Amino acid sequence: MNRRRAVVLLGVIALGAVGVFFWQVSRKGAKPPSYRTEAVTRGDVRVQVSATGTLNAVTTVQVGSQVSGTISALHADFNDRVRSGQVLAQLDATFLRAQVLENRANLERTEVQYRQAVRDSARTFPLGARGLASQADLDQSQTAVESARAQVTSARAALQRAETNLRYATIQSPIDGVVVSRDVDVGQTVAASLSAPTLFTIAQDLTRMQLEAAVDEADIGQVKVGQTANFTVDAYPSRSFKGTVHQVRLAPETVQNVVTYTVIILVENDDLTLLPGMTANVTVDVDEARDVLKVPSTALRFRPDGGGPGGRPGTPGTPGAGGERAGGPGEARGGGERRRAGERVFVLQGSRLRKVSVSPGLTDGSFTAIMSDSLREGDLVVVGRETATGPAQSDVVNPFAPRMGGGGGGNRQGRGGR
């Protein structure tokens, strides 16, 4: 029995020795983790707000007709330069002229009636002074004079109205500018009833235009008057244009539960390259940090899978960096504001990771400005861990994922540089 126990004990020891042997062999053959790094650089960090908008002339006038009629002649077309008072179109004025003649004849008739009433009154009043006419006759004569005078005034007003309508039959330009739209043709009938129909659209000055950009409500708080805006149009995809924020309109626009605000950007267009109605992709520079140290934003969100700062990565059971978030409670969600201090990055030195505390500043979402006494330009900061299929899932923390446990919420940052 003792011999059997000894044999069993020797077998267990032998199996344990074999297991330890293979464990040591596999440990010696395991490769240390490989990290992806990027260098600390110096440069500018610019935060931008993106939007789309439409180009228009600063002053655009729609020329209409205040009278109804048929277009008998057109004296302006698309792209024509016109002067203030220049004739653009002519309505058929046959009936309007006839109305003027009729009202003029009516005025002459009422003037004749007025003069006759005055003559009758001149004969009646002397008779009343001698007692040959009653007071009723005198009152009737006076009433006839006043009524005839009122009819003359009414006829004169009707004549003025008819003459004004006749002048309105000649459509004139109210401003100097360029005809950007013509909405009628010769022979077309225009009906001016409750509203004046639009015949022409004239842009006053195409060398100075305005860009009406729709900015999301989450970004509008960062846009201020005087900021610089850059934009491109599809007609010239390789050319960038500049403008200045002139106005942030307070009227919101809601489309499918999305609230936007209109931002007016003034644009110089001396070469007339930009045309009204073009769609522009706009970026407004809302903040900027010049000549600063900057690191990829992913470096602030990286955390090792184990091992303390300064120790060999991957050492199991070592407290320190493992499980800590590089971003901390104040980790940002995007570009636009300044991060809170107290974050850190990891610098790769040989096969070791060294934790370096930094004070993050402005971020555009891709890069973050930092302040640190221990980092220099050219230092390699870790942004992820290499695997066969790409970065390890635990390396970079998703800033949009909800956090568990304590620690105050981070600063909500704008979506500049989207």
C-alpha positions in Angstrom: 0.0 0.0 0.0 2.8 2.4 0.8 4.5 1.5 -2.4 1.3 2.3 -4.4 1.0 5.7 -2.7 4.6 6.4 -3.5 4.1 5.6 -7.2 1.0 7.8 -7.3 2.8 10.7 -5.6 5.8 10.3 -8.0 3.3 10.4 -11.0 1.7 13.6 -9.7 5.1 15.2 -9.2 6.2 14.2 -12.7 3.0 15.6 -14.3 3.5 18.9 -12.4 7.1 19.1 -13.6 6.1 18.5 -17.2 3.4 21.3 -16.9 5.8 23.7 -15.4 8.3 22.9 -18.1 5.8 23.5 -21.0 4.6 26.7 -19.3 8.1 28.1 -19.1 8.8 27.1 -22.7 5.6 28.8 -23.9 6.3 31.9 -21.8 9.8 32.2 -23.3 8.3 31.8 -26.8 5.6 34.4 -26.3 6.2 37.7 -27.9 5.8 40.9 -26.0 2.9 43.1 -27.0 3.4 45.4 -29.9 2.1 49.0 -29.7 1.2 51.5 -32.4 2.8 54.9 -31.7 2.8 58.4 -33.1 5.2 61.2 -32.5 4.4 64.3 -30.5 4.4 67.2 -32.9 4.3 71.0 -32.7 1.9 73.0 -34.7 -1.5 74.7 -34.7 -4.8 73.2 -33.5 -7.8 74.8 -35.1 -11.4 74.1 -34.1 -14.0 74.5 -36.8 -17.8 74.3 -37.1 -19.0 72.8 -40.4 -22.2 73.7 -42.2 -23.7 74.0 -45.7 -25.3 77.1 -47.2 -26.3 79.0 -50.3 -24.8 82.0 -52.0 -27.0 85.0 -52.8 -26.5 88.6 -53.6 -26.6 91.0 -50.6 -29.5 92.9 -52.2 -32.0 91.2 -54.4 -35.1 92.9 -55.7 -38.1 91.2 -57.3 -39.7 93.5 -59.9 -43.4 93.0 -60.3 -46.5 94.6 -61.9 -49.1 96.5 -60.0 -51.6 96.4 -62.9 -52.9 93.5 -65.0 -52.3 93.2 -68.7 -50.5 91.4 -71.5 -46.8 91.7 -72.0 -46.3 93.6 -75.3 -42.5 94.1 -75.2 -39.5 93.0 -73.2 -36.4 95.3 -73.0 -34.2 93.2 -70.7 -33.1 89.6 -70.5 -31.1 87.3 -68.3 -27.7 88.6 -67.2 -28.4 92.1 -68.6 -27.0 95.0 -66.6 -29.6 97.6 -66.0 -29.8 101.1 -64.5 -32.3 102.6 -62.1 -35.3 103.8 -64.1 -34.5 101.7 -67.2 -37.5 100.2 -69.0 -37.6 96.5 -68.5 -41.0 95.5 -70.0 -44.1 97.1 -71.5 -47.7 96.0 -70.9 -50.4 96.5 -73.5 -51.8 99.9 -72.4 -54.8 100.1 -74.8 -57.5 99.8 -72.1 -55.5 101.9 -69.7 -55.2 104.8 -72.1 -59.0 104.6 -72.8 -59.6 104.7 -69.0 -57.5 107.9 -68.8 -59.5 109.5 -71.6 -62.7 108.5 -70.0 -61.7 109.9 -66.6 -60.4 113.1 -68.2 -63.7 113.6 -70.0 -65.6 113.0 -66.7 -63.4 115.6 -65.0 -64.3 118.1 -67.6 -68.0 117.4 -67.3 -67.9 117.8 -63.5 -66.0 121.1 -63.9 -68.7 122.3 -66.2 -71.3 121.3 -63.7 -69.4 123.1 -61.0 -69.2 126.3 -63.0 -72.9 126.1 -63.7 -73.7 125.7 -60.0 -71.6 128.7 -59.2 -73.4 130.8 -61.8 -76.8 129.7 -60.5 -75.7 130.6 -56.9 -74.5 134.0 -58.1 -78.0 134.8 -59.4 -79.9 133.3 -56.4 -78.1 135.2 -53.6 -78.9 138.8 -54.8 -82.6 137.7 -55.1 -82.5 136.6 -51.5 -81.0 139.9 -50.4 -84.1 141.7 -51.9 -86.5 139.1 -50.4 -87.3 137.6 -53.8 -85.9 134.1 -52.9 -86.6 132.0 -49.9 -84.0 130.7 -47.5 -84.6 127.2 -48.9 -83.6 128.3 -52.3 -80.5 129.9 -51.0 -79.5 126.7 -49.1 -80.2 124.5 -52.2 -78.0 126.7 -54.3 -75.2 126.6 -51.9 -75.5 122.8 -51.6 -75.4 122.5 -55.4 -72.1 124.4 -55.5 -70.5 122.3 -52.8 -71.7 119.1 -54.4 -70.3 120.1 -57.7 -67.0 121.0 -56.1 -66.8 117.5 -54.5 -67.5 115.8 -57.8 -64.7 117.7 -59.4 -62.3 116.5 -56.7 -63.5 112.9 -57.1 -63.1 113.1 -60.9 -59.6 114.6 -60.6 -58.6 111.7 -58.2 -60.0 109.1 -60.6 -58.0 110.7 -63.5 -54.8 110.6 -61.4 -55.4 106.9 -60.6 -55.9 106.1 -64.3 -52.7 108.0 -65.3 -50.8 106.2 -62.5 -52.0 102.8 -63.8 -50.9 103.9 -67.3 -47.4 104.6 -66.0 -47.4 101.3 -64.2 -47.8 99.6 -67.6 -44.2 100.5 -68.2 -42.1 98.3 -66.0 -38.9 100.1 -64.8 -35.9 98.9 -62.9 -35.8 100.2 -59.3 -32.1 99.8 -58.8 -28.8 99.4 -60.7 -27.9 95.7 -61.0 -27.9 92.5 -63.0 -31.0 90.6 -64.2 -30.7 87.2 -62.7 -34.2 86.0 -63.5 -36.9 86.7 -66.1 -40.2 85.0 -65.4 -42.4 86.3 -68.3 -42.4 86.3 -72.1 -44.0 88.5 -74.7 -47.8 87.7 -75.0 -48.1 86.4 -71.5 -50.9 87.8 -69.4 -50.1 89.0 -65.8 -52.9 89.3 -63.3 -52.2 91.7 -60.4 -54.9 91.0 -57.8 -54.0 90.3 -54.2 -50.2 90.2 -54.9 -48.0 91.6 -57.6 -46.7 88.9 -60.0 -42.9 88.8 -60.3 -41.5 89.6 -63.7 -37.8 90.1 -63.0 -35.3 89.4 -60.3 -32.4 91.9 -60.1 -29.3 91.5 -58.0 -27.8 94.8 -57.1 -24.1 93.9 -56.8 -22.6 90.5 -57.5 -19.1 91.6 -56.5 -20.2 91.4 -52.8 -22.3 88.4 -51.9 -23.6 86.8 -48.8 -23.5 83.1 -47.8 -26.5 81.9 -45.8 -25.3 78.9 -43.8 -27.5 76.6 -41.7 -25.6 75.9 -38.5 -26.8 73.2 -36.1 -28.1 74.3 -32.7 -25.3 72.3 -30.9 -22.7 74.5 -32.7 -24.3 77.9 -32.9 -23.0 78.9 -29.5 -19.4 78.9 -30.8 -20.1 81.0 -33.9 -19.5 84.8 -33.3 -19.6 87.9 -35.5 -16.2 88.6 -37.1 -15.0 85.0 -37.2 -13.3 83.8 -40.4 -15.1 81.3 -42.6 -13.7 79.1 -45.4 -15.8 77.4 -48.0 -15.8 75.5 -51.2 -18.3 75.2 -54.0 -18.8 72.2 -56.3 -18.0 74.3 -59.4 -14.4 74.9 -58.1 -13.6 71.9 -55.8 -9.9 72.7 -55.7 -10.3 76.4 -54.7 -11.0 77.7 -51.3 -12.9 81.0 -50.7 -13.0 83.1 -47.6 -15.6 85.2 -45.8 -16.4 86.9 -42.5 -19.3 86.1 -40.2 -21.6 89.1 -40.4 -24.7 88.1 -38.6 -26.2 85.2 -36.5 -29.9 85.3 -37.1 -32.1 84.6 -34.1 -34.9 82.9 -36.0 -34.6 79.1 -35.7 -35.6 76.7 -38.5 -36.8 73.2 -37.7 -36.8 70.5 -40.4 -37.6 67.0 -39.3 -36.9 67.9 -35.6 -33.4 69.3 -36.5 -33.0 72.9 -35.4 -30.6 75.1 -37.3 -29.8 78.8 -37.3 -28.9 80.9 -40.3 -25.5 82.5 -40.2 -24.8 85.3 -42.7 -21.2 85.3 -44.1 -20.1 88.2 -46.3 -17.9 87.2 -49.3 -15.9 89.4 -51.7 -16.5 88.3 -55.3 -14.5 90.8 -57.3 -13.8 88.4 -60.2 -17.5 87.3 -60.3 -16.5 83.7 -60.0 -19.3 82.9 -57.5 -22.8 82.8 -58.8 -26.1 83.2 -56.9 -27.6 79.9 -55.8 -24.4 78.0 -55.5 -24.2 75.5 -52.6 -21.2 75.9 -50.3 -19.6 73.7 -47.8 -18.5 76.0 -45.0 -16.1 75.7 -42.1 -16.0 78.5 -39.5 -12.9 78.9 -37.4 -14.2 79.3 -33.9 -10.9 78.8 -31.9 -7.2 78.2 -32.5 -4.1 77.4 -30.6 -0.9 78.3 -32.4 2.5 76.7 -32.2 1.7 74.2 -29.4 2.6 70.6 -28.6 -0.1 68.3 -29.8 -0.8 64.6 -29.7 -3.3 62.4 -31.4 -6.5 62.4 -29.4 -6.5 58.6 -29.3 -3.3 58.8 -27.2 -5.4 60.3 -24.4 -7.9 57.5 -24.6 -5.4 54.7 -24.7 -5.0 52.3 -21.7 -2.7 49.3 -21.4 -4.1 45.9 -20.8 -2.1 45.5 -17.6 1.1 46.5 -15.8 2.0 49.6 -13.9 3.4 52.7 -15.5 7.1 52.2 -16.1 6.9 48.4 -15.7 7.0 45.9 -18.5 3.6 45.8 -20.2 1.6 42.8 -19.9 2.9 41.8 -16.4 -0.2 40.2 -14.8 -1.3 41.2 -11.4 0.7 44.4 -11.2 -1.4 47.4 -10.1 -1.2 50.7 -11.8 -2.1 51.5 -15.3 -4.2 48.5 -16.0 -7.9 49.3 -15.9 -7.4 53.0 -15.7 -8.8 55.3 -18.4 -6.3 57.5 -20.1 -9.0 60.1 -20.5 -10.2 60.2 -16.9 -13.5 61.5 -15.8 -13.1 64.6 -17.9 -12.6 62.8 -21.2 -13.9 64.9 -24.1 -16.4 63.8 -26.7 -15.1 65.8 -29.6 -13.5 69.1 -30.6 -14.4 72.6 -29.6 -13.7 73.1 -25.9 -10.7 72.8 -23.6 -10.2 69.6 -21.7 -9.7 69.4 -18.0 -6.2 68.8 -16.5 -5.2 65.5 -14.9 -5.0 63.2 -18.0 -2.0 61.3 -19.2 -0.4 59.6 -22.1 1.9 56.6 -22.4 5.3 56.9 -23.9 7.0 53.8 -25.4 10.6 53.4 -24.3 12.0 50.2 -25.7 9.6 47.6 -24.5 8.4 49.6 -21.5 5.5 52.0 -21.1 6.0 55.3 -19.2 3.0 57.2 -18.0 3.3 60.9 -18.5 0.8 63.4 -17.0 -0.3 66.1 -19.3 -2.7 69.1 -19.3 -4.8 68.9 -22.4 -6.0 72.1 -24.1 -7.8 72.8 -27.3 -8.8 69.8 -29.4 -10.2 69.5 -33.0 -11.2 65.8 -32.5 -8.1 64.4 -34.2 -5.3 66.2 -32.3 -5.2 67.8 -28.8 -3.0 70.6 -27.6 -1.1 69.6 -24.4 1.1 71.1 -21.8 3.7 68.9 -20.1 7.2 69.2 -18.6 8.0 65.6 -19.5 7.1 65.5 -23.1 9.1 66.8 -26.0 8.6 67.1 -29.7 9.3 63.8 -31.3 8.5 61.6 -28.3 6.5 58.5 -29.3 3.1 58.2 -27.6 1.1 55.0 -27.7 -2.2 55.2 -29.6 -3.1 51.5 -29.7 -1.9 47.9 -29.5 -1.2 45.9 -32.6 -3.0 42.6 -33.0 -3.5 40.2 -35.9 -6.8 41.9 -36.7 -6.0 45.5 -35.7 -6.1 47.5 -32.5 -7.2 45.6 -29.4 -10.7 46.5 -28.4 -9.7 47.3 -24.8 -6.9 49.7 -25.9 -9.0 52.7 -26.9 -12.0 53.7 -24.8 -15.1 54.7 -26.8 -15.8 58.3 -25.6 -19.5 57.9 -26.5 -20.0 54.8 -24.4 -21.7 55.3 -21.0 -19.4 55.0 -18.0 -20.1 52.9 -15.0 -19.2 53.9 -11.5 -18.3 57.2 -9.9 -16.4 60.1 -11.3 -18.1 63.3 -12.5 -19.2 63.6 -16.1 -16.8 65.1 -18.6 -17.0 68.4 -20.3 -19.3 68.3 -23.2 -17.4 69.5 -26.1 -18.6 71.0 -29.4 -18.7 69.3 -32.7 -16.2 71.5 -34.3 -14.2 70.0 -37.1 -16.8 67.4 -37.9 
